[in-house]
Amino acid sequence: MIELVWFKRDLRAADHAPLAMAAKSGPVLPLAVVESDYWKLPETSSRHYLFWRESIDDLRRQGVPLCVRIGEVTAILKALHDSHGIRRIWSHEETGNAWTYERDKSVTRWCRENSVGWKQIRQFGVLRGPTDRDRWAKQWEAFMAEPLAKLPDNITYADTTGDQLPSHEGLGLTYAPCPQRQRGGRTEGLALFESFLSSGRARHYQRAMSSPTSAAEACSRLSPHLAYGTLSMREVVQRAYSEVSALKAVPPDHQPIPPRGLNAFIARLHWHCHFIQKLESEPETEWRDLHPAFRDARTQGFGDPLFEAWANGNTGFPFVDACMRSLIATGWINFRMRAMLVAFASYHLWLDWRATGTRLAQLFTDYEPGIHWPQVQMQSGSTAINTPRLYNPVKQSHDQDPDGIFIKQWVPELSKLKGRAVHEPWTLSPLEAREQGFILDESYPAPIIDHEAAARAARERLTRIRASDGFYQHQRAIYLKHGSRKSSRHTPKQGRAWVKKKPANQLELDL
Ligand SMILES: Cc1cc2nc3c(=O)[nH]c(=O)nc-3n(C[C@H](O)[C@H](O)[C@H](O)COP(=O)(O)OP(=O)(O)OC[C@H]3O[C@@H](n4cnc5c(N)ncnc54)[C@H](O)[C@@H]3O)c2cc1C
């Protein structure tokens, strides 16, 4: 009989509680499954698969003789049960999408029918079942403070042959080139974390995270490693806290990294789980507007000319297009620009967030359903508990890329333009344009919309939606279920009072 450890999005041996516990119970079969049907889902892409595959290879180099099988999980379990006898399955809890949720239900059924136990262990500060948001932050801290799981010195592994890892073409994934994609594997993840903390990348974290010109260097870039579990969240949190303590012992003038910056980083690690909790508590967030007043409000998506222009970085708004093209080529963009891309699509273009969210999921190497869908809904306004933020695409351009360096890097058609024209090429007179060798709508698209008129129309639509019957009652219920109680503005008691006074009632414009 074997203890089967099912590696999902936890591709590491360190701080891997299921592996450590299974190893104490008997011979271990470490299994990873290439689930062909999963890779047919519209939000998956070759960049996800390649990162996953690199992480598998690295895990094997860490000494885990992983058996990879291709196919449907219950069929694979049946075959392994027939050949080896499975005493118990061990895995981490997963908050995935609707597809993985249904798959886990089939595995539960299979286990019940075959009298095989399935022990699932938490790996994030996310709770299953009914949760009390008022006490959530405390449980997160307690979970992160628990000791890291230690593997026994000698693990007996069961001897099994697996399948060859298929290529992405073999899985039917269309290859979308991503030349600057982050590489998978724990070795890469650890090096990245080290360079964030020790080589001082974190020094300017707080100040540099908003602009795409500086964020790629100043942010940790750990997101795909946390999404695929090559690093454990607990080890990252514990290391960050210990760095903060060490820094506090150093006089402020000699601190290589301001502790405030690292605390801001820790706050985001907390958000990671806070957002995943939303999807865990309401899986419909992946496909249904949280607030009923937004349902059916936006219907246009794939195939719509506005969608296609946005999805390919051809909207005629240089900063928006630079962000999209950079994301296509690197698989990453900073938080503020992710928010702007969604807000521009959801408000100015009034596109359906399900379509734009699917496109972004394909492009983010770090696609994590539990963060992604609640964030996409939040930036589209359909959660109704967060202040709707309409980003002015021209103001963002001047604020975040004043010299147009980022735009010129990613939209080379504009590289010869000078001054304000890089941000707003449509303001050039025909004579100025000719002098700079530029022809609007030939060299580069004219804007696909009048952004001021589109923002006005979006505000009017939002005002109508918010005036609908029962809007604030639904909003209150959503806040009580999902709202953050962490910020000083919304402590539990104040939060309840605040929500009674019409939360998120104003629009934030022209950010
Ligand atoms: C529309 C939209 C979609 C997003 N989709 C994803 C996604 O699929 N996967 C994903 O990991 N992040 C997502 N984010 C959150 C955030 O943009 C990324 O986590 C961050 O940019 C990753 O870069 P980093 O690792 O350098 O982050 P850092 O700033 O170094 O933060 C460290 C870690 O904290 C977590 N984190 C940071 N910011 C947030 C946030 N705002 N919300 C939740 N967790 C956060 C991430 O795990 C991140 O790796 C999304 C944000 C938006 C607005």
The ligand as an SDF file (V2000), in Angstrom:
LIG
                    3D

 53 58  0  0  0  0  0  0  0  0999 V2000
   -7.2120   42.9180  -12.4370 C   0  0  0  0  0  0  0  0  0  0  0  0
   -6.1380   42.3000  -11.5870 C   0  0  0  0  0  0  0  0  0  0  0  0
   -5.8570   40.9510  -11.7270 C   0  0  0  0  0  0  0  0  0  0  0  0
   -4.8670   40.3470  -10.9290 C   0  0  0  0  0  0  0  0  0  0  0  0
   -4.6020   39.0280  -11.1200 N   0  0  0  0  0  0  0  0  0  0  0  0
   -3.6500   38.4280  -10.3600 C   0  0  0  0  0  0  0  0  0  0  0  0
   -3.3470   37.0350  -10.5500 C   0  0  0  0  0  0  0  0  0  0  0  0
   -3.9590   36.3440  -11.3760 O   0  0  0  0  0  0  0  0  0  0  0  0
   -2.3530   36.5020   -9.7840 N   0  0  0  0  0  0  0  0  0  0  0  0
   -1.6780   37.2400   -8.8460 C   0  0  0  0  0  0  0  0  0  0  0  0
   -0.7820   36.7040   -8.1810 O   0  0  0  0  0  0  0  0  0  0  0  0
   -1.9690   38.5430   -8.6480 N   0  0  0  0  0  0  0  0  0  0  0  0
   -2.9190   39.1700   -9.3790 C   0  0  0  0  0  0  0  0  0  0  0  0
   -3.1870   40.5040   -9.1760 N   0  0  0  0  0  0  0  0  0  0  0  0
   -2.5900   41.2070   -8.0210 C   0  0  0  0  0  0  0  0  0  0  0  0
   -1.2590   41.9290   -8.2530 C   0  0  0  0  0  0  0  0  0  0  0  0
   -1.3280   42.8000   -9.3390 O   0  0  0  0  0  0  0  0  0  0  0  0
   -0.0910   40.9680   -8.4340 C   0  0  0  0  0  0  0  0  0  0  0  0
   -0.0900   40.0250   -7.3800 O   0  0  0  0  0  0  0  0  0  0  0  0
    1.2600   41.6700   -8.3770 C   0  0  0  0  0  0  0  0  0  0  0  0
    1.3100   42.6860   -9.3500 O   0  0  0  0  0  0  0  0  0  0  0  0
    2.3520   40.6410   -8.6130 C   0  0  0  0  0  0  0  0  0  0  0  0
    3.6260   41.2170   -8.6260 O   0  0  0  0  0  0  0  0  0  0  0  0
    4.6670   40.9610   -7.4290 P   0  0  0  0  0  0  0  0  0  0  0  0
    4.7570   39.5140   -7.1550 O   0  0  0  0  0  0  0  0  0  0  0  0
    5.9090   41.6680   -7.7720 O   0  0  0  0  0  0  0  0  0  0  0  0
    3.9140   41.6540   -6.2290 O   0  0  0  0  0  0  0  0  0  0  0  0
    4.4420   42.3000   -4.8740 P   0  0  0  0  0  0  0  0  0  0  0  0
    4.0020   43.7150   -4.8670 O   0  0  0  0  0  0  0  0  0  0  0  0
    5.8640   42.0420   -4.6540 O   0  0  0  0  0  0  0  0  0  0  0  0
    3.5500   41.5500   -3.7750 O   0  0  0  0  0  0  0  0  0  0  0  0
    3.9130   40.2960   -3.1930 C   0  0  0  0  0  0  0  0  0  0  0  0
    2.7940   39.2990   -3.3570 C   0  0  0  0  0  0  0  0  0  0  0  0
    1.5990   39.7650   -2.7300 O   0  0  0  0  0  0  0  0  0  0  0  0
    0.4570   39.3670   -3.4830 C   0  0  0  0  0  0  0  0  0  0  0  0
   -0.2230   40.5700   -3.9720 N   0  0  0  0  0  0  0  0  0  0  0  0
    0.3510   41.7350   -4.3450 C   0  0  0  0  0  0  0  0  0  0  0  0
   -0.5930   42.6280   -4.6890 N   0  0  0  0  0  0  0  0  0  0  0  0
   -1.7690   42.0220   -4.5270 C   0  0  0  0  0  0  0  0  0  0  0  0
   -3.1160   42.4320   -4.7160 C   0  0  0  0  0  0  0  0  0  0  0  0
   -3.4200   43.6500   -5.1210 N   0  0  0  0  0  0  0  0  0  0  0  0
   -4.0980   41.5510   -4.4670 N   0  0  0  0  0  0  0  0  0  0  0  0
   -3.8190   40.3000   -4.0410 C   0  0  0  0  0  0  0  0  0  0  0  0
   -2.5600   39.8590   -3.8360 N   0  0  0  0  0  0  0  0  0  0  0  0
   -1.5480   40.7000   -4.0740 C   0  0  0  0  0  0  0  0  0  0  0  0
    0.9810   38.5270   -4.6540 C   0  0  0  0  0  0  0  0  0  0  0  0
    0.9660   37.1720   -4.2950 O   0  0  0  0  0  0  0  0  0  0  0  0
    2.4040   39.0350   -4.8060 C   0  0  0  0  0  0  0  0  0  0  0  0
    3.2680   38.1180   -5.4150 O   0  0  0  0  0  0  0  0  0  0  0  0
   -4.1730   41.1280   -9.9690 C   0  0  0  0  0  0  0  0  0  0  0  0
   -4.4730   42.4870   -9.8430 C   0  0  0  0  0  0  0  0  0  0  0  0
   -5.4360   43.0690  -10.6370 C   0  0  0  0  0  0  0  0  0  0  0  0
   -5.7330   44.5260  -10.4960 C   0  0  0  0  0  0  0  0  0  0  0  0
  1  2  1  0
  2  3  1  0
  2 52  2  0
  3  4  2  0
  4  5  1  0
  4 50  1  0
  5  6  2  0
  6  7  1  0
  6 13  1  0
  7  8  2  0
  7  9  1  0
  9 10  1  0
 10 11  2  0
 10 12  1  0
 12 13  2  0
 13 14  1  0
 14 15  1  0
 14 50  1  0
 15 16  1  0
 16 17  1  0
 16 18  1  0
 18 19  1  0
 18 20  1  0
 20 21  1  0
 20 22  1  0
 22 23  1  0
 23 24  1  0
 24 25  2  0
 24 26  1  0
 24 27  1  0
 27 28  1  0
 28 29  2  0
 28 30  1  0
 28 31  1  0
 31 32  1  0
 32 33  1  0
 33 34  1  0
 33 48  1  0
 34 35  1  0
 35 36  1  0
 35 46  1  0
 36 37  1  0
 36 45  1  0
 37 38  2  0
 38 39  1  0
 39 40  1  0
 39 45  2  0
 40 41  1  0
 40 42  2  0
 42 43  1  0
 43 44  2  0
 44 45  1  0
 46 47  1  0
 46 48  1  0
 48 49  1  0
 50 51  2  0
 51 52  1  0
 52 53  1  0
M  END
$$$$
